[in-house]
């Protein structure tokens, strides 16, 4: 990996760790792409919303070493108390 790419990734990772709202925006964009891909392809009894968010959380964890499930945003995800900035 070139130094330029490593610096760019490190900057992105540092910003994700520093700002839970920014991390959440990455999570949501990943989750929606997964959701859009899975809708209509899985049995109706599966919770595609939950599966998509769990998959996105794993992507964020594995890519940026950041546990999105420990944020206030995740806490409000599956109930009526959605968090708005």
C-alpha positions in Angstrom: 0.0 0.0 0.0 1.4 3.4 -0.9 2.0 6.0 1.8 -0.6 8.2 0.2 -3.3 5.6 0.4 -2.3 4.6 3.9 -2.5 8.3 5.0 -5.9 8.7 3.4 -7.2 5.5 5.1 -5.8 6.5 8.4 -7.4 9.9 8.2 -10.8 8.3 7.4 -10.5 5.8 10.2 -9.5 8.6 12.7 -12.5 10.7 11.6 -14.8 7.7 12.0 -13.5 7.0 15.5 -13.7 10.7 16.4 -17.3 11.3 15.3 -20.0 8.8 15.9 -22.4 10.7 13.6 -19.9 10.5 10.8 -19.4 6.8 11.5 -23.2 6.3 11.5 -23.5 8.0 8.0 -21.0 5.4 6.7 -23.0 2.6 8.4 -26.3 3.8 6.9 -24.9 4.1 3.4 -23.5 0.6 3.6 -26.7 -0.8 5.2 -29.0 0.7 2.5 -27.0 -0.9 -0.3 -27.2 -4.3 1.4 -30.9 -3.8 2.0 -31.6 -2.8 -1.6 -29.7 -5.9 -2.8 -31.5 -8.3 -0.5 -35.0 -7.0 -0.8 -37.0 -9.4 -2.9 -34.3 -12.0 -2.8 -34.8 -13.4 0.7 -37.9 -15.1 2.2 -40.4 -12.6 3.6 -40.0 -14.0 7.1 -36.4 -12.8 7.3 -35.9 -9.4 8.8 -33.9 -7.8 5.9 -33.7 -4.5 7.8 -32.0 -6.2 10.7 -29.8 -8.4 8.5 -28.7 -5.3 6.5 -27.7 -3.4 9.6 -25.9 -6.3 11.1 -23.9 -6.8 7.9 -23.1 -3.1 7.7 -22.0 -3.1 11.4 -19.6 -5.9 10.6 -18.2 -4.1 7.6 -17.5 -1.0 9.7 -16.0 -3.2 12.5 -13.7 -5.1 10.1 -12.7 -2.2 8.0 -12.3 0.6 10.6 -12.0 -1.3 13.9 -15.1 0.6 15.1 -18.0 -0.9 17.0 -21.0 1.0 15.7 -23.2 -1.2 17.9 -21.9 0.7 21.0 -23.2 4.1 19.8 -26.4 5.8 20.7 -27.4 5.6 17.1 -27.5 1.8 17.2 -29.4 1.9 20.4 -32.3 3.7 18.8 -32.2 1.8 15.5 -34.8 -1.0 16.2 -37.4 0.9 18.2 -39.3 4.2 17.8 -36.6 6.3 19.4 -34.5 7.0 16.3 -31.7 9.5 16.9 -31.6 12.6 14.8 -28.7 15.0 14.7 
